[in-house]
Amino acid sequence: MSLGIIGQAAGLFAVTNIDDILILALFFARGAGHRGSARRIVLGQYLGFAAILAVAVAAAFGATFLPESAIPYLGLLPLVLGLKAAWQAWNSHREGGGDEEKAQTEEGGPSPLEVAAVTFANGGDNIGVYVPVFATAGIGAMSVYAVVFLVLVAVWCLAGRYFATRPVIAKVLTRWGHILLPLVLIAIGLLILIEGGAFA
């Protein structure tokens, strides 16, 4: 039975978080060459996913920290971060790239809170999937789900870093990452807002 639950947990995580690998690859590409950036990205991913897990577990027990009507508005987080990144990229291009390089040297790539905010917002729909599963699983099975999910977050981070460091992909991300990251974040934000009915 435990093996069955582990398999179900792994499958559920993979299906609900497949898009995170692309976002992580973009974050790792943005942090390339900055000391400690990988650690900050992993920390941010864990913070964001731990928040998703905490909200889902609480909701499964009947506590609602995040009303269902508020979930679509989580799209504002990646949207704002995407617009900020786009503004920085445009400013850097206009001024010859010096400011972006300086900013990246000072910041060391994306901050843990940036990564956590995007992870949490992008996982808003995950909460809706996890709550009924956790509510019917019981405490023992729910603990197995949580442990498997947290282990797989590390696997996802490794996969994101792997893709970001492959020569062909790294070359594309190095050249276009400053454009791709804002576009992906803005697209995710708009998708969350539109699919959640925020404009209805």
N, C-alpha and C positions, 0 to 999 in steps of 0.2 A: 504493500500500500504506500509506504514512504517513497519508494522509487517512482510509483505512479504520480504522486503529488509533486515530486521533484521535476518530473517530465512535464507535467501540466504547468507548473510554475515557470519553467524555462521557456516553454512555448508561449505562454501568456506574455512574458516579459519581451520576448523577441518580436512578437506581433505588434505590441503596443509601443515599442521603442526603436523600431528599425530606422526611422528618420534621424534619430539622435547621432548615428554614426557619421552622417554627412556633416552635421553641425559640429560635432567634436573634431572631425578632420579639419574643418575650417578654423576652429579655435586653436588647434595644435599648430596649424600652418601660420596663423597670426602670431603665435608665441614663439615660433622657431628662432633659435639663436639667443633667446632671453633666458638667463639663468633662473631656475625655479619656476618657469612658466608652466611646465608640465604638471608640477605638484599643485599649483594654484588651479589649473583647469580640472584636475582630478578632484580636488577638494570642493570646487564649485559644483561639479557634477554630483558628488555625494550629498552636498547640502541641499541641492535642488530636488534630488530624488528622495532624500530622507523626508523632506517637507511633503512631497506627494504621498509617500507611504504613511506619514503621520496623519494627514488629513483623511486618507482612505480608511485607515484602521479606526480612527475616531468616528467617522461616519458609519462604519460597519457596526459600531457599538451604540449608534444612535445620537452621537454628538455631532452637531453640524457647525463647524468653525467656518466653513466656506459655503454659503448658500448656493444652490444650483444656478440661480439667476446671475450670480457674480462670475461664474466660470468663463463665459464668453469674453468678459472684460480683461481676463488675463492676457488676451492678445495684445493689449496696450503695452505690456512689458517688452516683448521682442520688437514691436513696432517702433517704440521710442528708442530702444538700443540700436535698431537698424538705421533709423533716421540720424541718430548721433554718429554712428560709424560712417554713414554716407557723407555727412557734413564734414567729418574729419578727413575722409578720402578726397573730397572735392577741394577742401582748403589746402591739403598737402599737394595736390596736383597743380593748383593755381599758384602756389608759392614755391614750387620746385621740389617738393618732397622732404625738405629739411625738417619741417616741424613734425611730420609724422614720425620720422626716424627718431627725433629727439623725444617725442611723447612715448614711443614704444620703448626706448631705452630707459626712460624714467619709470614707466608703468610695468615693464617686463611682460607685455602681452596682456591678454584679457584678465580681469580680476576675478577672484572666486565668486564675488557677488553678481557680476555680470553673467557668468556661466550658470550660476544657481538660478538667477531670474529667468533666463531663457529656458533652462531645463524644466523649471516648475511650470512656467506658462505653457510650454509645449506639451507638458504632461497633464494639463487640466482635464483633457478628455479621458486620460488613463484612469483618473479617479472614478469616473462614472462606470468604468469596466471593472475596476478592482473591488469597489464597495460590495456589489452583490456576491462576488466570489468569496470575499472575506467573511461576509455576513453568514454565508451558508457553510463555510469551511470548518468552523470551530477554532478554538484558540491554538490547539496543537498544530493543525494544518496551516493556520494563518502564520504561525511562527516559521514553519518550513518555507512558505511563500516568501516571507520577509528576508530570510537568510539567503535563499536562492537569488532573489532580486538584487540584494546587496553584493553578492559575489559576481553576478552578471554585469553590474555597473562597472566593475573593474575590467571585465572582459571587453565591454563596450569601449572603455577608455583606451585599452590596448589596441583594439581594432581601429579606432579613430586615429590614434598616433601612428599605427602601421600604415594606413592609407596616406596620411599626411607626409610620411617620410619615403614613400616609394618614388624613385627618381622621376618617372613620367608625371605622376599626380602632383608631386612636390613642385615640379617646374610650373605646372598649370596654376597651382595654388599660390605660388610665389608671385607669378605674374598677374593673376586675376583675383587673388584672394581678397584684396582690399575692395573689390567691386562685388564679388560673389557673396561675401559675408553680409554686407548690408542688404543685398537683394533677397537672400535667403531669410534673414530675420524679418524684413518687412513683409515678405510673402507669408511667412508663418503667422505673423501678427494679424494680417488681414484675413487669412484663412480661418483662424480661431474666432475672430470677430464675426465674420460672415456666416460660418457654419453654426456658430452658437446663437445666431439671430440677434446680435447686438444692434443691428441697423433696422430690425423689423419694427 
